[in-house]
């Protein structure tokens, strides 16, 4: 890799002149010299060191993605297919734009606050946190902040934090309506706990019950807990209380597939004995046995929009920012639920 000194020698100028051209300080440099230096930079593949950018008070080109997770992971956050896909697409997109990614995942939000306040970053993408926590991150950093799947009430900050999320309520509504039309009498909605985006999905479930349920059809919310051991206990609890014509709607595909495996080990057939549905349409949902009925979302689009909105703010193009960008959801009917009266073939 070429150095400033080598470029200066080839161009027949001082290292100060080369440095000035690199940093855009060209008032005292002739157009011919600027062109010669820029040609050598391109031909020799000179890349400015990140540390020098910071020392010269330039953009750090560093984007922080912070995840305020709530559930326990057996390996790491990236082992979760949903987070892995979102973070992978964010990294790919910001790299294309000439930026670098720093990932920080933490249950304790105070540690997140400390981290973002300690680094020289150009912007922050916050995942799975409250909107008020996103607002505090902005207050600490004074740098652009965009949220993915934020929840809760806003604090009235101007300009507001942009939140790229799903129409989660519609997703809950579509699935419960589908399960009711399939003829299930008992629908149990299962999630780690009733909070965040899962709360919005549950509200959609309850709305579908109010509008579409027939006589005798009932809905119940089942909190599974935030770790694997507790979920196993609750899967056993569900089997002990299982009634005919029951469907379990998990607000996460991972939990749905984990439950299917548990039920298989205990001699329960899906969907013959018990219907199971999920939410997110992660790539593994197509490979489960049976293939999982789920609510689909465009994860790549979610990641791309978050980066796009962040870049608008970094480059001072924030006029007309929306507070919430709601992405659509789709019903994906597969083999883990009984045949329904809805039109269309199962996938």
LOTI-987845 format. One record per residue (C-alpha): residue number from 1; residue in three letters; chain; x, y, z negated. Coordinates in steps of 0.05 Angstrom, whole numbers, plus 5000, padded with zeros to 4 digits. Layout:
BEGIN
  pos  code  unit     X     Y     Z
  NUM   ALA     A     X     Y     Z
...
END
This chain:
BEGIN
  pos  code  unit     X     Y     Z
    1   UNK     A  5000  5000  5000
    2   UNK     A  5028  5069  5020
    3   UNK     A  5046  5122  4969
    4   UNK     A  5040  5198  4972
    5   UNK     A  5116  5203  4976
    6   UNK     A  5118  5157  5038
    7   UNK     A  5063  5196  5072
    8   UNK     A  5099  5262  5057
    9   UNK     A  5164  5236  5087
   10   UNK     A  5130  5212  5151
   11   UNK     A  5091  5277  5158
   12   UNK     A  5152  5320  5143
   13   UNK     A  5118  5357  5086
   14   UNK     A  5121  5360  5011
   15   UNK     A  5085  5311  4965
   16   UNK     A  5046  5372  4938
   17   UNK     A  5019  5386  5008
   18   UNK     A  4996  5313  5016
   19   UNK     A  4964  5315  4947
   20   UNK     A  4928  5380  4965
   21   UNK     A  4900  5349  5028
   22   UNK     A  4876  5287  4991
   23   UNK     A  4840  5331  4940
   24   UNK     A  4811  5380  4991
   25   UNK     A  4855  5439  4972
   26   UNK     A  4872  5458  5043
   27   UNK     A  4867  5534  5043
   28   UNK     A  4943  5541  5054
   29   UNK     A  4951  5480  5099
   30   UNK     A  4948  5485  5174
   31   UNK     A  4895  5446  5213
   32   UNK     A  4951  5408  5250
   33   UNK     A  4983  5386  5184
   34   UNK     A  4916  5366  5155
   35   UNK     A  4902  5323  5216
   36   UNK     A  4972  5291  5214
   37   UNK     A  4965  5274  5140
   38   UNK     A  4895  5246  5147
   39   UNK     A  4917  5203  5206
   40   UNK     A  4974  5174  5165
   41   UNK     A  4928  5161  5106
   42   UNK     A  4882  5122  5151
   43   UNK     A  4937  5084  5188
   44   UNK     A  4975  5065  5125
   45   UNK     A  4913  5049  5084
   46   UNK     A  4928  5096  5026
   47   UNK     A  4879  5089  4968
   48   UNK     A  4878  5138  4911
   49   UNK     A  4884  5106  4842
   50   UNK     A  4822  5112  4800
   51   UNK     A  4860  5138  4740
   52   UNK     A  4885  5198  4781
   53   UNK     A  4814  5216  4800
   54   UNK     A  4795  5220  4728
   55   UNK     A  4857  5262  4710
   56   UNK     A  4840  5310  4766
   57   UNK     A  4769  5318  4739
   58   UNK     A  4739  5284  4800
   59   UNK     A  4683  5235  4802
   60   UNK     A  4701  5170  4766
   61   UNK     A  4662  5131  4819
   62   UNK     A  4639  5087  4761
   63   UNK     A  4567  5065  4751
   64   UNK     A  4546  5032  4686
   65   UNK     A  4491  4981  4684
   66   UNK     A  4467  4967  4614
   67   UNK     A  4419  4913  4593
   68   UNK     A  4383  4916  4526
   69   UNK     A  4366  4842  4523
   70   UNK     A  4319  4812  4471
   71   UNK     A  4322  4737  4482
   72   UNK     A  4380  4691  4468
   73   UNK     A  4420  4663  4526
   74   UNK     A  4454  4595  4523
   75   UNK     A  4512  4618  4565
   76   UNK     A  4510  4691  4585
   77   UNK     A  4463  4743  4613
   78   UNK     A  4487  4727  4683
   79   UNK     A  4464  4655  4675
   80   UNK     A  4393  4680  4680
   81   UNK     A  4375  4677  4754
   82   UNK     A  4333  4741  4750
   83   UNK     A  4387  4784  4719
   84   UNK     A  4441  4751  4762
   85   UNK     A  4404  4769  4826
   86   UNK     A  4389  4841  4805
   87   UNK     A  4460  4855  4782
   88   UNK     A  4490  4821  4842
   89   UNK     A  4450  4864  4890
   90   UNK     A  4465  4928  4851
   91   UNK     A  4540  4913  4853
   92   UNK     A  4537  4898  4927
   93   UNK     A  4500  4963  4943
   94   UNK     A  4542  5010  4900
   95   UNK     A  4606  4979  4928
   96   UNK     A  4581  4995  4998
   97   UNK     A  4573  5067  4974
   98   UNK     A  4644  5071  4947
   99   UNK     A  4628  5062  4873
  100   UNK     A  4648  5010  4821
  101   UNK     A  4604  4973  4771
  102   UNK     A  4611  4964  4696
  103   UNK     A  4562  4916  4663
  104   UNK     A  4546  4919  4589
  105   UNK     A  4493  4875  4557
  106   UNK     A  4475  4882  4484
  107   UNK     A  4417  4868  4437
  108   UNK     A  4436  4926  4391
  109   UNK     A  4414  4990  4426
  110   UNK     A  4460  5033  4381
  111   UNK     A  4520  4997  4411
  112   UNK     A  4494  5014  4480
  113   UNK     A  4490  5087  4460
  114   UNK     A  4562  5085  4435
  115   UNK     A  4587  5052  4499
  116   UNK     A  4555  5101  4549
  117   UNK     A  4578  5160  4507
  118   UNK     A  4650  5134  4508
  119   UNK     A  4662  5125  4582
  120   UNK     A  4670  5174  4639
  121   UNK     A  4614  5149  4685
  122   UNK     A  4577  5180  4743
  123   UNK     A  4510  5149  4726
  124   UNK     A  4473  5095  4689
  125   UNK     A  4423  5041  4708
  126   UNK     A  4386  5016  4646
  127   UNK     A  4350  4948  4648
  128   UNK     A  4297  4920  4601
  129   UNK     A  4297  4977  4551
  130   UNK     A  4246  5028  4527
  131   UNK     A  4238  5092  4566
  132   UNK     A  4255  5132  4503
  133   UNK     A  4322  5095  4498
  134   UNK     A  4335  5114  4571
  135   UNK     A  4321  5186  4554
  136   UNK     A  4370  5183  4496
  137   UNK     A  4424  5155  4542
  138   UNK     A  4413  5215  4587
  139   UNK     A  4419  5262  4528
  140   UNK     A  4484  5229  4506
  141   UNK     A  4517  5228  4574
  142   UNK     A  4485  5285  4612
  143   UNK     A  4492  5240  4673
  144   UNK     A  4437  5213  4719
  145   UNK     A  4398  5154  4690
  146   UNK     A  4351  5107  4726
  147   UNK     A  4312  5051  4692
  148   UNK     A  4292  4982  4716
  149   UNK     A  4232  4951  4681
  150   UNK     A  4229  5003  4625
  151   UNK     A  4169  5004  4579
  152   UNK     A  4135  5047  4527
  153   UNK     A  4115  5119  4522
  154   UNK     A  4156  5177  4551
  155   UNK     A  4184  5232  4507
  156   UNK     A  4168  5287  4557
  157   UNK     A  4239  5297  4582
  158   UNK     A  4247  5341  4644
  159   UNK     A  4264  5317  4695
  160   UNK     A  4234  5249  4676
  161   UNK     A  4273  5184  4679
  162   UNK     A  4256  5147  4743
  163   UNK     A  4232  5076  4727
  164   UNK     A  4234  5023  4782
  165   UNK     A  4187  4968  4760
  166   UNK     A  4132  4920  4781
  167   UNK     A  4058  4926  4781
  168   UNK     A  4062  4876  4723
  169   UNK     A  3989  4884  4704
  170   UNK     A  3967  4866  4774
  171   UNK     A  4012  4804  4771
  172   UNK     A  3978  4779  4708
  173   UNK     A  3910  4794  4738
  174   UNK     A  3924  4757  4803
  175   UNK     A  3948  4694  4769
  176   UNK     A  3892  4688  4718
  177   UNK     A  3840  4701  4772
  178   UNK     A  3872  4646  4813
  179   UNK     A  3872  4597  4755
  180   UNK     A  3800  4611  4739
  181   UNK     A  3781  4598  4811
  182   UNK     A  3819  4533  4807
  183   UNK     A  3770  4512  4753
  184   UNK     A  3814  4513  4692
  185   UNK     A  3773  4521  4628
  186   UNK     A  3831  4538  4581
  187   UNK     A  3885  4587  4602
  188   UNK     A  3942  4598  4553
  189   UNK     A  3988  4657  4569
  190   UNK     A  4058  4642  4542
  191   UNK     A  4116  4691  4531
  192   UNK     A  4172  4703  4482
  193   UNK     A  4130  4757  4449
  194   UNK     A  4077  4808  4466
  195   UNK     A  4121  4867  4484
  196   UNK     A  4153  4905  4542
  197   UNK     A  4133  4884  4612
  198   UNK     A  4102  4820  4583
  199   UNK     A  4050  4863  4548
  200   UNK     A  4030  4895  4614
  201   UNK     A  4024  4825  4646
  202   UNK     A  3980  4803  4588
  203   UNK     A  3935  4863  4597
  204   UNK     A  3925  4842  4669
  205   UNK     A  3908  4771  4646
  206   UNK     A  3856  4798  4598
  207   UNK     A  3826  4843  4652
  208   UNK     A  3819  4783  4699
  209   UNK     A  3784  4744  4644
  210   UNK     A  3735  4801  4631
  211   UNK     A  3718  4807  4705
  212   UNK     A  3723  4736  4732
  213   UNK     A  3714  4684  4677
  214   UNK     A  3654  4639  4678
  215   UNK     A  3618  4609  4619
  216   UNK     A  3664  4568  4575
  217   UNK     A  3729  4592  4606
  218   UNK     A  3776  4620  4553
  219   UNK     A  3843  4654  4548
  220   UNK     A  3894  4652  4491
  221   UNK     A  3963  4685  4482
  222   UNK     A  4018  4640  4455
  223   UNK     A  4082  4672  4429
  224   UNK     A  4140  4624  4443
  225   UNK     A  4196  4659  4406
  226   UNK     A  4261  4686  4431
  227   UNK     A  4307  4625  4427
  228   UNK     A  4308  4555  4456
  229   UNK     A  4296  4518  4391
  230   UNK     A  4234  4557  4375
  231   UNK     A  4207  4548  4445
  232   UNK     A  4216  4472  4439
  233   UNK     A  4175  4473  4375
  234   UNK     A  4120  4512  4410
  235   UNK     A  4119  4467  4471
  236   UNK     A  4106  4409  4423
  237   UNK     A  4052  4450  4389
  238   UNK     A  4019  4462  4457
  239   UNK     A  4018  4388  4473
  240   UNK     A  3987  4371  4406
  241   UNK     A  3930  4418  4420
  242   UNK     A  3923  4406  4494
  243   UNK     A  3852  4400  4521
  244   UNK     A  3828  4376  4589
  245   UNK     A  3828  4429  4645
  246   UNK     A  3883  4470  4612
  247   UNK     A  3933  4514  4650
  248   UNK     A  3994  4547  4619
  249   UNK     A  4015  4613  4649
  250   UNK     A  4086  4629  4629
  251   UNK     A  4107  4702  4639
  252   UNK     A  4176  4677  4661
  253   UNK     A  4194  4624  4712
  254   UNK     A  4251  4599  4669
  255   UNK     A  4204  4585  4611
  256   UNK     A  4155  4551  4658
  257   UNK     A  4208  4504  4686
  258   UNK     A  4237  4491  4617
  259   UNK     A  4166  4471  4594
  260   UNK     A  4155  4426  4655
  261   UNK     A  4218  4388  4637
  262   UNK     A  4195  4382  4564
  263   UNK     A  4127  4357  4585
  264   UNK     A  4157  4306  4633
  265   UNK     A  4199  4278  4577
  266   UNK     A  4136  4269  4536
  267   UNK     A  4096  4233  4590
  268   UNK     A  4054  4293  4613
  269   UNK     A  4043  4299  4687
  270   UNK     A  4040  4367  4721
  271   UNK     A  3991  4385  4750
  272   UNK     A  3950  4321  4739
  273   UNK     A  3947  4329  4663
  274   UNK     A  3966  4402  4655
  275   UNK     A  3972  4461  4702
  276   UNK     A  4034  4505  4697
  277   UNK     A  4048  4573  4729
  278   UNK     A  4104  4623  4722
  279   UNK     A  4124  4695  4738
  280   UNK     A  4181  4724  4781
  281   UNK     A  4189  4672  4837
  282   UNK     A  4263  4662  4822
  283   UNK     A  4299  4619  4873
  284   UNK     A  4297  4557  4828
  285   UNK     A  4221  4558  4826
  286   UNK     A  4220  4528  4896
  287   UNK     A  4263  4469  4873
  288   UNK     A  4227  4450  4808
  289   UNK     A  4187  4385  4808
  290   UNK     A  4132  4400  4822
  291   UNK     A  4146  4466  4857
  292   UNK     A  4123  4523  4814
  293   UNK     A  4061  4566  4825
  294   UNK     A  4084  4636  4807
  295   UNK     A  4078  4711  4817
  296   UNK     A  4129  4736  4866
  297   UNK     A  4169  4801  4867
  298   UNK     A  4222  4830  4913
  299   UNK     A  4283  4831  4867
  300   UNK     A  4330  4857  4921
  301   UNK     A  4283  4916  4934
  302   UNK     A  4280  4932  4860
  303   UNK     A  4356  4935  4856
  304   UNK     A  4364  4974  4920
  305   UNK     A  4313  5027  4899
  306   UNK     A  4346  5036  4832
  307   UNK     A  4413  5050  4866
  308   UNK     A  4379  5095  4917
  309   UNK     A  4345  5137  4863
  310   UNK     A  4409  5142  4823
  311   UNK     A  4448  5167  4884
  312   UNK     A  4395  5220  4896
  313   UNK     A  4409  5248  4827
  314   UNK     A  4485  5241  4831
  315   UNK     A  4485  5279  4896
  316   UNK     A  4435  5331  4871
  317   UNK     A  4378  5308  4915
  318   UNK     A  4330  5297  4857
  319   UNK     A  4272  5340  4884
  320   UNK     A  4206  5304  4883
  321   UNK     A  4229  5246  4838
  322   UNK     A  4173  5199  4818
  323   UNK     A  4167  5179  4746
  324   UNK     A  4148  5107  4761
  325   UNK     A  4159  5068  4825
  326   UNK     A  4112  5008  4822
  327   UNK     A  4132  4951  4868
  328   UNK     A  4078  4903  4892
  329   UNK     A  4070  4831  4870
  330   UNK     A  4045  4770  4907
  331   UNK     A  4012  4705  4886
  332   UNK     A  4053  4644  4907
  333   UNK     A  4011  4581  4902
  334   UNK     A  4051  4516  4898
  335   UNK     A  4043  4445  4871
  336   UNK     A  4046  4457  4795
  337   UNK     A  3972  4477  4792
  338   UNK     A  3910  4442  4818
  339   UNK     A  3882  4457  4887
  340   UNK     A  3843  4522  4885
  341   UNK     A  3785  4547  4925
  342   UNK     A  3826  4605  4951
  343   UNK     A  3842  4608  5025
  344   UNK     A  3911  4588  5048
  345   UNK     A  3956  4528  5040
  346   UNK     A  4001  4515  4981
  347   UNK     A  4076  4526  4993
END
